[in-house]
Amino acid sequence: MVLYLIGIGLNDKKDISVKGLETVKSCDYVYLEYYTSVIVSTKEELETFYNKKIIVADRNLVESKAEETILAQAKKQKVAFLVVGDVFSATTHIDLFLRAKKKGIEVKYIPNASIMSVVGIVGLELYKYGKATSIPYPTGSFMSETAYDVIKQNKSQGLHTLCLLDIKVSEPTPENLRKGINKPEPPKFMTIKEALKILLTIENKRGENIVDANTIVIGVARLGADDFEIKSGPAFRLEKADFGEPLHSLIIPGNMHFIEQEAIEQWKIKTPQRKKNIENDE
């Protein structure tokens, strides 16, 4: 019948738009994508607020089993697919959109805010951002250097880089349930500190002066929430800063207009005051 792709915002259950909420309430099935990002509200809180049962959709369900679940249901009934932030900020959802269209399913899209737009609060001009990139956790001894290369390419053109930090969120899968494993692993969210450590490790290896200890960077956390954090300063300072709860992102500025420089000055991390040397002061 129809597949609704609905962005639900960045912070909590109340960030969904009025149109989005009305649509969710009218649907026969409601899926929540639960692997590219998360929000503060729990699944149970969302179910109470929406007055709808929610099916958690992990990566395997969306990428490998959508035809027999989400899309099969959408051919006959109204299905909502909820995405934290905005729907089309991840290529996975574009793929789901295309697969639905190929099957002749009507697809409707209800947008919302995403990290790609709310970073405007930092003060860097949005049209001067280059390609966004992700910083993944190292796997064993392998550390991906893709983010470093993207930053390098953007910097060569004077562009800013938004780095999205890795998250690891798991849900019990049917396979694990059959094995008697019914508890998901604790969620893991990369911090600004961890992201900078990765970039500085790559810099130490390659020595190309792309992101060193003195590079001015901007850390952001929980954008869209009341308790958001933004701090700017040299990497070695932000590596020691506390940004609190997830989600965190990192921005590497390119060439800045004087207004941009003035804007990020308001987020400048405060330098600890030195204690007075009483003996020298006497």
N, C-alpha and C positions, 0 to 999 in steps of 0.2 A: 504493500500500500504506500508507505512512505518512511524514509529514514531521516530523522532530524539529527543534525550535528550541532551540538549546543556547547558553547563556551560558558563555563561557570565562574570565571574570575580567578583571582589569585589568592584570596585570603580565607574566607569562610563561607558558610552556607548562604549568607545574605548577599553575596556578590553576584549571584545569578540575576539576569535582567528580568523584568516583569514578563516580557514576551517569552523568555526562556522558561520561567517557572510555570506559566500558564500552559505551555506546550508540554512540559514534563508531566503535569497533572492529567493531561489528555491521552497520554501514551499507554499502550498495553505492556510494553517492556521498556525498562530503563537500565542502560549499561553505564558504568563509570569506568573510564580508562584510568588505570592505576599503575602506570610504570614510567611515564615521561615526567610526571610531576605529582605533587600532593598538596592538599590544603589542610588547614587547621582542623576543620570539622571532620568528625568521624563518619564512617558509613552509616551508622545508626542515627546520628544527628541529622544527616542529609535525608534519610528515609522519613524521619519524623517531620522535618520541615517541608519536604516535598509531598508527604503522605503517599509515598510510593515505595514498593520493594525495589531494591537496587541490586543488580548483578555486577560484581566486580569483574572487570575485563583485564586480564593480564596480557602481556605481549604475545604469548602463544595463542591465546584465544583470538586476538585481533588479527594477527598476521597469518595464522595457519588454519584457524577453524571458523573464521567469520562466515564463510559460505554456508556452513551447516547450522549456524546459530543466528547471528545478527542479521545477515542478509536474507536467510531463508524466512525468518520471521517478518522482516520488512516487506517482503513480497505480498504478504497477506494482511499484516496489521501495522499499527503505528509504533515505531521503535525510536527511542531517544538514545543517543550516544553522547555522553557527557565527557567533556575534556576540561581539565584544569587550565585556566588562562583562556586563550583563544584556540579554536579548533585547528586552524591551519598554520600553527607555529611548529608543527612537527610533520615530517614527510609521511609518517605512518598513516596519518589521517587523510592526507591527500590520496594515498593509495586506496584506503577504504572508500573514499568518495568515488574514485574512478571505477572500482570494482562494482559498486552499487549501480552506477550509471550504465555499465556494460550489461548488467542483468536487467536493465529496463526499470529499475526502481527509482521512484521520484525521491530526490534528495533536497532537503531544505536546510539552510544554514543560519544559525543565530549567533552573531559574534559577541565577543566580550574583550576585556582588557587582557593584555599579555605582557610578559617581561620585555618584549621587543618594543613596546610603546611606553610603558610606565618608567623606563629608564630615563625618560625625558626630564624627570625631576632632578636628576644629577646636574643638568645644565649644559651638557654637551649637545650640539645640534644633531637631531636624529638623522638628517640627510647626509651627515658626514661620517656615519658608521659604515664600515666596510663589511665584509663577510663575517657573520657570527660563527663561533666555534664552540666546541665542547671540550672540557678537560676530564678525561676518564681516569678512574683509579688504575694504577699499574696492575698488570696481570702477571703474577710471578715476578720474573726478572725483566719482563717487557714493559717499557714505558713509552706510550705513544708520544710522538713529537709533532703530531699534526697541528695542535693548537699553537705551538711555537712558530710553525711555518705560516699559519694563517696570520698571526700577529705581525710577522716579518713582512708578509705581502701587503697587508693593510698599511703598515707604517711607511712602506716605500712609496705609498700614494698619499700619505698624510692623513689616513683615515683612522678612526677609532675602532676598537675591537671589543665586542661583548663576548665574554667567555661564560658559558653555562656550565655549572659544576655538576659532576656525576651524582646520581642517587642510586641506591640499591634498595628496592622495595620488593619483597616477595610475598606471595599468597600461597596457601596450600593448593597444590595441583591435584587433579584426579589420580595421577600416578603415585604421588606421595601419600594420598589418603588411602590408596589400596595397600601401600606398604606400612600403614599405621603411623605415618608421619603427618600429624595434623596441625603442627605449629609452624608458622612461617618464621624465617630468620628475622632478627630485629632489623628494622630499617637502618640504613646507613646513608648519611648525607655529607658530601664533601664540604669542607670549610674553606674560607679564604686562606687560612694558614696552610692547609694541605695543598691547595691549588698553587699558591706561590712557591711552596717548597718544590713542587714538580717542575714549574717553569724555571726556577733558579738552578735546579739540578741539570736541566737540559742546557741552560745558558753556560753553566760551568763546564759541561762536556763540549759544547760547540764554540763558545767564545765569540759570538757574533754581535754582542752588545745590543740585543733585542729587548731582553728583560733582565736587567741586573739588579743588584740590591738597592741602587739609587734611582731606579726608574720610578717615575710618578705613576701610581696606579690608584684605582678607586674601587673600594669594596662596597657592595650593597647587600642588604639582608632584609627579607620579608617585605619587599616593596608591595604596596597595596594594603598593608596592615597599619594599624595605628602606631605600633612600636617599631616601625622600620628603622634601619640603621644605614647611614652612608658615611664613609670615612675615606679621605684622600690623603695621599702622602707617599713617601718613598717606600718601595717594597719591603725593605727591612723593618720599617716601622709597622706597616700593616700586618706583616707576618706575626707580630707579637700582639696585635689588637684582638679584643674580644668582641665578636659580632653577635653573640647570643644564638638563639635558636635558628634552625634552617627556615627557608631556603636561602643560600648564599649565591651571589654571582660576582664576577670580577670584570672590571673594565680597564683596558689599556688605552689611554688616550693617544691620538696621533697629533698632528699639528693643531694647535688651539688658537682660535681668535681671542682677542683680549677680553671679550665678554665671557667666553667660555672659561678662561683662566680665572676671571673674577667669580664666576658661578661656582667653580669647584673649590675656591678658596674658603667658602662658607662651610665646607665639609672637612677642612684640613684637620688632621688628627692633632690633638693637643700634645705639646712637648711637656714631659714631666718637669716640674720645677726642681732645681737643684737645692739640696739642703744647705743652709748657710754654714760656713765654717766658723764656728764661734770664736776659736782662737785667733783666726786671721782678722775677724771683724773687730776684735777688741783693740 
